[in-house]
Amino acid sequence: MTLTTSLSSPRMAMTSLRCNVWMMILAVLSMAVAAAADETTTDSSSPKEEAAEPSTLSKIFQAYLSNDSTYVFVGCIMLFFILAGVTGLDGGKAAKLVKITQAEASSPQDPKVYLDISINQQKAGRVVIQLFASLVPKTSENFRALCTGEKTSTLSGKPLTYKGNVFHRIIPGFMCQGGDITNGNGTGGESIYGRNFEDEWGVETYGDGGGDTKVGKFIAHEQAGTLSMANRGPNTNSSQFFLTTAKTSWLDAKHVVFGRVVEGMDIVEQMEAQGSDSGRTVTQVAIADCGEIKTKAT
């Protein structure tokens, strides 16, 4: 599982897809109208002078006046799809993702977890992470529970925990990636919800209830120490995550940011020093222990 570097926008891709689907539907319906016209007007025994072909909408209107069931049926279908797009019966417009800062995503009630890091099987120190649970509760709860080890796999029956897990990929100037709790090499992973779960953008609908305006918030990869989900593409989150060691804004809205390092950034820098341009570590970097830091708020 690797991190994407594409600059394409999920919102633009979804909007383009929806437009293409509607164009295909209208094209098919138009061809159906034309085919029906050929079947009802062609007389093979009497050649006739070619006349100008009336427009599709004109045919439908004339058919309505003459009670031609074929055109009326096709016209009703086209009208239904047009109204569906206008009124939101098709699900509304694609969600608009709005970037917010980590400070804006932060809340005093956010839980904190810790990762006790070992390097070359020697204790290095503790990294404390704040989880943005108020904005991305599902993703934050997945990480919190994997730190405490309180959940059991629904697939294998084994405990789900980061304890003993290694950082299998570290690239200096970029990030430290770990969390493959099944295979340990970046090919596996499992969440507390099952093998995978969907991206969490916190989408909210505004307006008159027609579903016309959907706005979601994504947290920026704005600084070193950002905690984000690793994935294989949209909606493929599991247990794998990464800690950035630099600003990585090209990952915005492609990987879900759900936390940040609040203590122990010097430990993350020690971890970073064990990496290479290929991502292979020169020595083992592992999570010796992990858990939740209990506070009055949590």
C-alpha positions in Angstrom: 0.0 0.0 0.0 1.7 3.2 -1.2 0.8 6.9 -1.0 -0.6 8.7 -4.0 1.1 11.7 -5.6 -1.7 12.5 -8.1 -3.0 16.1 -8.2 -6.5 15.2 -9.5 -9.4 16.2 -7.4 -12.0 13.6 -6.2 -14.7 16.2 -6.5 -13.8 16.9 -10.2 -13.6 13.2 -11.0 -17.0 12.6 -9.5 -18.6 15.6 -11.2 -17.1 14.5 -14.6 -18.4 10.9 -14.1 -21.9 12.1 -13.3 -22.0 14.4 -16.4 -20.8 11.6 -18.6 -23.5 9.3 -17.3 -26.3 11.8 -17.9 -25.0 12.5 -21.5 -25.0 8.7 -22.2 -28.6 8.4 -20.9 -29.8 11.2 -23.1 -27.9 9.9 -26.1 -29.5 6.5 -25.7 -33.0 7.9 -25.3 -32.5 10.1 -28.4 -31.5 7.1 -30.5 -34.5 5.2 -29.2 -36.7 8.1 -30.4 -35.0 8.1 -33.8 -35.4 4.4 -34.2 -39.1 4.6 -33.3 -39.5 7.3 -35.9 -38.0 5.1 -38.7 -40.3 2.2 -37.8 -43.5 4.2 -37.9 -42.8 6.4 -41.0 -40.9 4.3 -43.5 -42.9 2.7 -46.3 -40.6 0.4 -48.4 -43.1 0.1 -51.3 -43.4 3.8 -52.1 -40.2 5.8 -52.4 -40.7 9.3 -51.1 -38.8 12.5 -51.2 -36.5 13.0 -48.3 -37.9 15.6 -46.0 -36.1 17.6 -43.3 -36.1 15.6 -40.1 -38.0 17.3 -37.2 -36.2 17.7 -33.9 -36.6 15.1 -31.2 -38.4 17.5 -28.9 -40.8 18.5 -31.8 -41.5 14.8 -32.4 -42.3 14.3 -28.7 -44.6 17.3 -28.7 -46.4 16.2 -31.8 -46.7 12.7 -30.5 -48.3 14.0 -27.4 -50.9 15.8 -29.4 -51.6 12.8 -31.5 -51.5 10.3 -28.6 -48.6 8.3 -30.2 -47.8 6.0 -27.3 -44.2 5.3 -28.4 -43.1 8.9 -28.4 -45.1 9.7 -25.3 -43.4 6.9 -23.4 -39.9 7.9 -24.4 -40.7 11.5 -23.7 -41.9 10.7 -20.2 -38.7 8.9 -19.5 -36.5 11.8 -20.7 -38.6 14.2 -18.6 -38.2 12.0 -15.5 -34.4 12.0 -15.8 -34.3 15.7 -16.4 -36.5 16.4 -13.4 -34.4 14.0 -11.3 -31.3 15.9 -12.0 -33.0 19.2 -11.3 -34.7 18.2 -8.1 -32.0 16.0 -6.5 -33.8 12.7 -7.0 -30.5 11.4 -8.5 -28.7 11.9 -5.2 -27.8 15.6 -5.6 -24.5 17.1 -6.7 -21.1 15.6 -5.8 -19.8 16.6 -2.4 -17.6 19.7 -2.3 -14.6 19.2 -0.2 -13.4 22.2 1.8 -9.9 22.3 3.3 -9.5 23.2 6.9 -6.5 23.6 9.1 -5.4 21.2 11.9 -6.1 24.0 14.4 -9.7 24.3 13.1 -10.1 20.5 13.4 -8.8 20.4 16.9 -11.0 20.2 20.0 -10.2 20.1 23.7 -12.2 16.9 23.9 -10.1 15.1 21.4 -8.5 11.8 22.7 -4.8 11.3 22.8 -2.8 8.1 22.3 0.8 7.1 22.6 3.3 5.0 20.6 6.4 3.8 22.5 9.0 3.5 19.7 11.9 1.1 19.6 14.8 1.5 17.1 17.0 -1.6 16.6 15.2 -3.2 19.5 16.3 -0.4 21.8 13.8 2.0 23.5 13.8 5.4 21.6 11.0 7.3 23.3 7.3 8.1 23.2 5.2 9.8 20.5 2.0 11.3 21.7 -0.8 11.9 19.1 -3.9 13.9 19.3 -6.8 12.4 17.3 -9.3 14.7 15.5 -12.3 12.7 16.8 -14.7 15.6 16.6 -14.3 15.9 12.8 -13.4 12.3 11.8 -14.8 10.2 14.6 -14.8 6.8 12.8 -11.2 7.1 11.6 -10.1 8.3 14.9 -11.8 5.5 16.8 -10.2 2.9 14.5 -6.7 4.2 15.5 -7.6 4.6 19.2 -8.9 1.1 19.5 -5.9 -0.3 17.6 -3.6 1.4 20.1 -5.5 0.0 23.1 -5.9 -3.5 21.6 -9.4 -3.7 22.9 -11.0 -5.1 19.7 -10.9 -8.6 18.2 -10.7 -9.4 14.5 -13.9 -10.5 12.9 -11.9 -12.3 10.3 -9.2 -14.2 12.3 -10.4 -13.9 15.9 -7.1 -12.5 16.9 -6.6 -9.2 18.8 -6.3 -6.1 16.7 -3.4 -4.0 18.0 -0.4 -1.9 16.9 1.7 -3.3 19.7 4.8 -5.0 18.1 4.0 -3.6 14.7 6.9 -2.3 12.5 7.3 0.8 10.4 7.9 -1.0 7.1 8.4 2.1 4.9 10.3 5.2 5.9 11.3 7.9 3.4 13.4 10.8 4.7 11.8 14.2 4.0 8.4 12.5 3.4 6.9 10.1 5.9 7.1 7.0 8.2 4.5 4.4 7.3 3.3 1.5 9.5 0.2 -0.2 10.8 0.1 -3.4 8.6 -1.0 -5.5 11.5 -1.6 -8.6 9.4 1.4 -9.0 7.1 3.9 -6.3 8.4 5.1 -5.4 5.0 2.5 -3.0 3.6 0.5 -5.6 1.7 -2.1 -6.2 4.5 -4.0 -4.5 7.3 -7.3 -4.7 9.0 -9.6 -2.1 10.6 -11.9 -2.6 13.6 -14.8 -2.4 11.2 -13.6 -5.2 8.9 -10.9 -5.4 6.3 -11.5 -1.9 4.9 -13.7 1.1 5.6 -14.6 4.2 3.6 -13.0 7.6 3.5 -14.4 10.0 6.1 -14.8 13.6 4.9 -17.6 14.6 7.3 -20.1 15.4 4.5 -23.0 17.6 5.5 -26.0 18.5 3.4 -27.3 22.1 3.3 -30.3 23.7 1.6 -34.0 22.9 1.5 -33.7 19.2 1.9 -33.4 18.5 -1.8 -29.8 17.3 -1.5 -28.5 20.0 -3.8 -25.5 21.1 -1.7 -23.1 18.8 0.0 -20.1 20.1 1.8 -17.3 18.0 3.3 -14.2 19.0 5.2 -10.8 17.6 4.8 -7.9 18.3 7.1 -4.7 19.5 5.4 -1.4 17.7 5.4 0.1 21.1 6.4 3.1 20.2 8.6 5.5 17.5 9.8 3.9 15.3 12.4 0.6 14.9 10.5 -1.1 11.5 11.1 -2.9 10.2 8.0 -4.4 7.0 6.6 -2.5 5.0 4.0 -4.7 3.5 1.3 -4.8 1.8 -2.1 -7.3 4.3 -3.5 -10.7 5.7 -2.5 -12.4 4.0 0.4 -9.7 1.4 1.1 -8.7 2.4 4.7 -7.6 -0.4 7.0 -5.0 -0.1 9.8 -2.1 1.3 7.8 -1.1 4.9 8.6 1.7 7.3 8.2 3.4 10.2 10.1 4.6 12.9 7.8 8.1 14.4 8.3 7.3 17.4 6.0 4.4 19.3 4.5 2.8 17.0 1.9 -0.1 19.1 0.5 -0.4 17.0 -2.7 -1.9 14.3 -0.5 -4.8 16.5 0.6 -8.3 15.0 0.0 -6.7 11.7 -1.1 -5.7 10.5 2.3 -7.7 11.2 5.4 -5.9 13.2 8.0 -7.1 12.4 11.5 -4.4 13.4 14.0 -1.1 15.1 14.7 1.9 14.6 16.9 1.8 16.8 20.0 4.8 15.4 21.8 7.8 13.4 20.7 8.5 14.9 17.3 12.2 14.4 18.1 11.4 10.7 18.2 9.7 10.8 14.8 12.9 12.5 13.5 15.0 9.6 14.9 12.6 7.2 13.1 13.0 9.2 9.9 16.8 8.8 10.1 16.4 5.0 9.7 14.8 5.3 6.3 16.0 5.5 2.7 14.9 6.9 -0.6 13.5 3.5 -1.5 11.6 3.3 1.8 13.5 0.4 3.1 14.7 0.9 6.7 18.3 0.4 7.7 17.3 -1.0 11.0 14.0 -2.1 12.6 11.6 0.7 13.8 8.7 -0.7 15.8 5.9 0.1 18.2 7.0 -1.5 21.4 3.9 -0.5 23.3 0.9 1.7 22.7 -2.4 2.9 24.3 -4.7 5.8 25.2 -3.8 8.6 27.5 -6.7 9.1 29.8 -7.7 12.7 30.7 -10.7 14.3 32.3 -12.0 15.1 28.9 -11.8 11.5 27.7 
